[in-house]
Amino acid sequence: MNRTILLEASLCLALSFACASCAKKASSQEADTGPKAAAVEPDMDANHFKVDRPELFPLATAGIYCASPELNTTGVVSPDVSRQVPVISLASGRVVEINARLGDQVSMGQILFKVRSPDIAQAFSDYRKAVSNEQLAKVQLDRAQVLYDKGAVPKSSLDAARNAEDNAKVDLDTTAEHLRVLGSDLDHPTGIVPVYAPVAGVITDQQITNAAGVQALATASPLTISDMSHVWIVCDVYENDLAQVQMGEFADIRLNAYPDRILKGRIGNIGEILDPNIRTAKVRLEVANPNLLRFGMFVTATFHGQRKETHATVPATAVLHLHDRDWIYTPAGSGIFKRVEVVGGNMLPGSLQEINSGIAPGTKVVANALVLQNTVEQ
């Protein structure tokens, strides 16, 4: 009796396992009704990948693009030294008033600062003495002329008096001009000397403050005025790239502050001396400033070569950016794809990208490299 019960229990348990296995197999078949994903088999070469369904990765043919080679460098906006004018004081003394400061726009003839100078007192003293001496010399000349006419003195006395009068006039004119140069009025002399702007422009350097002392014709100019209508852009070009820059050619200037604006700069000078540390030469671009450039700005300058070069073009999606490099996938036959490193260039119309090196026009490439890369990583 007990054996019969045990036998029946064993049969029931076996049937339950069989039913569960059938149900699991049926559910597995229902889940596999969708399209099978491509499987990747790694190759001995880390840049070769074999897939069992290569038709899932459409191919595109690399096109051809002809353009002049481009050289991109960075530069700094600098003043045109031929358009920088120092503001100097012709009188030594102490600054008592400043009417324009660093960064101000000034016009020609505008008062910039005033100096109280002891030079005026000395110059006016010399002028007054010259006036007295000239008046005395004129009286003596008139007297000598009367005496000579009456035969009382020889002609030599008249000539000496006339020479003394001429010398006195020279001294008078010289001292008067000295006062005018110092900025003083002959009729109303004052110890305060105004200093005027010699040209119009922007004050780009200031070396004085209130109560500061200035020296006449000192090398450190109190102020410097720059004409910013034209500026220089100084770029560093590596020794190996110097063949791509030629005197008189133009370069495209792009600003970080105004990315939509492209300016033109003419190459005005290529430095004769290379920097021994980084092996670069200074290339100077002369640019008309549309009131956008500021001294010290960083810009990107693009130089265009003289001869056109032929490069390949591929869909932008065919380029894979991986580990700071550009890659594309090319078919190698029998479901094998090869990953090739390239040097990407500019973006072109039609969602294309220029390839400077790595593949030739006519090469077959995977149209969407990111899809294949995701499959490889899975």
RAURBEL-V592709 format. One record per pair of residues at least 6 apart in sequence whose ideal C-beta (glycine too) atoms are under 7 Angstrom apart, sorted by the first residue. I is the first residue (numbers start at 1). J is the second residue. If there is no record, write none. Layout:
I|J  I|J
//
This chain:
38|51  38|52  38|53  38|56  38|375  39|51  39|52  40|49  40|50  40|51  40|375  40|376  41|50  42|49  43|49  43|50  47|338  47|339  48|332  48|336  48|338  49|337  49|376  50|335  50|336  51|335  51|337  51|375  52|335  54|335  57|366  57|371  57|372  58|367  59|331  59|364  59|365  59|366  59|367  60|314  60|315  60|318  60|365  60|367  61|362  61|364  62|312  62|313  62|314  62|359  62|361  62|362  62|363  62|365  63|312  63|313  63|361  64|310  64|312  64|313  64|361  65|311  65|313  65|348  65|354  66|308  66|310  67|308  67|309  68|304  68|305  68|308  69|244  69|305  69|309  70|302  70|303  70|304  71|241  71|244  71|303  72|300  72|302  73|235  73|236  73|237  73|301  74|235  74|298  74|300  75|233  75|234  75|235  75|285  75|299  75|301  76|234  76|296  76|298  77|231  77|233  77|293  77|294  77|295  77|296  77|297  77|299  78|231  78|232  78|234  78|295  79|204  79|226  79|231  79|232  79|295  80|230  80|231  80|232  83|226  83|227  83|230  84|224  84|226  85|198  85|199  85|225  86|221  86|224  87|112  87|195  87|197  87|198  87|221  87|222  87|223  87|224  87|225  88|217  88|221  89|115  89|195  89|214  89|216  89|222  90|181  90|182  90|216  90|217  91|115  91|117  91|119  91|120  91|182  91|183  91|193  91|216  92|117  92|119  92|214  92|215  92|216  93|115  93|116  93|117  93|118  93|119  93|214  94|115  94|116  94|211  94|213  95|113  95|115  95|208  95|210  95|211  95|212  95|214  96|114  96|115  96|116  96|192  97|113  97|114  98|113  98|208  98|210  99|111  99|112  99|113  100|106  100|110  100|112  100|203  101|203  101|206  102|203  102|206  103|202  103|203  104|203  105|202  106|112  106|197  106|200  106|201  106|203  106|225  107|197  107|200  108|197  108|199  108|200  109|196  109|197  110|196  110|197  111|194  111|196  112|195  112|196  112|197  112|223  113|195  113|208  113|222  114|192  114|193  114|194  114|195  115|193  115|195  115|214  116|191  116|192  117|191  117|193  119|182  120|182  120|184  120|189  120|190  120|191  120|193  121|191  123|175  123|178  123|179  123|182  124|179  124|189  126|175  127|175  127|176  127|179  130|171  130|172  130|175  131|172  133|168  133|171  134|168  134|169  134|172  137|164  137|165  137|168  138|165  140|161  140|164  141|161  141|162  141|165  144|153  144|157  144|158  144|161  145|158  147|153  148|155  148|157  148|158  176|186  179|186  179|189  182|193  183|193  183|194  184|190  184|193  197|225  199|225  199|227  201|225  201|226  201|227  201|228  202|225  202|226  202|228  203|223  203|224  203|225  204|224  204|226  204|295  205|223  205|224  206|223  207|220  207|221  207|222  208|214  208|222  214|222  228|289  229|289  230|286  230|287  230|288  230|289  231|287  231|289  231|293  232|284  232|285  232|286  233|253  233|265  233|285  233|287  233|299  233|301  234|282  234|284  235|283  235|285  235|301  236|280  236|282  237|245  237|280  237|281  237|283  238|279  238|280  239|274  239|279  242|281  244|303  244|305  245|267  245|270  245|283  245|303  246|267  247|267  247|270  248|266  248|267  249|267  250|264  250|265  250|266  251|265  251|267  251|285  251|301  251|302  251|303  252|262  252|264  252|302  253|262  253|263  253|264  253|265  253|287  253|299  253|301  254|262  254|299  254|300  255|261  255|292  255|297  255|299  256|298  258|292  261|292  263|287  265|285  265|286  265|287  265|301  266|285  266|286  267|283  267|285  268|284  268|285  268|286  269|284  270|281  270|283  271|281  271|282  271|283  274|280  274|281  285|301  287|293  311|345  311|354  311|355  311|356  312|355  312|359  312|360  312|361  312|363  313|348  313|352  313|353  313|354  313|355  314|328  314|352  314|353  314|355  314|365  315|351  315|352  315|367  316|347  316|351  316|352  316|353  317|367  317|368  317|369  317|370  318|328  318|365  318|366  318|367  318|369  319|326  319|328  319|344  319|353  319|369  320|327  320|328  320|369  320|370  320|373  325|341  326|341  326|342  326|343  326|344  327|339  327|340  327|341  327|342  327|369  328|340  328|342  328|359  328|365  328|369  329|337  329|338  329|339  329|365  329|366  329|369  329|372  330|337  330|338  330|340  330|363  330|364  330|365  331|337  331|364  332|338  337|366  337|372  340|358  340|359  341|358  342|355  342|357  342|358  342|359  343|356  343|357  343|358  344|353  344|355  345|353  345|354  345|355  345|356  346|354  347|353  348|354  366|372
//
